[in-house]
């Protein structure tokens, strides 16, 4: 008996319905370009969405950092 392993990479993508414009995030295989809309049941197409990021740690000033406040004040003058 021979076992065959199938390693599929599931990733999270956003899909937009072509009929009702509903946007939903789904876990699918990376090669899937289309999915079924959960709202109307029609075809949804994979779309590219923006990614938010937040840098933490030394060297990345945040809003509470004195350096960031001083430079923000200087830029607004």
C-alpha positions, 0 to 999 in steps of 0.5 A: 500500500502506497500513501500519497501526501498532498500538501496544499498551501491554504492562504487567506485571500479577499474575494469580491462578488461580481453580482452583489459586490460583497467582499469576504475573506476566505481561506483557499488554495493559493491557485484558486482565483474564484470562489462562491459568494456566501451572500448570493451564491454567484461567482466571487473573484480574488482581489488584491487588498491593502495590508496594514502593518505596525512596526514595533521595537527600537528604531520605530517611533510611535505616536507616544515617542517624544522624538515623533511628537517633536518632528510632527510639530516641526513639520506642521510649522 
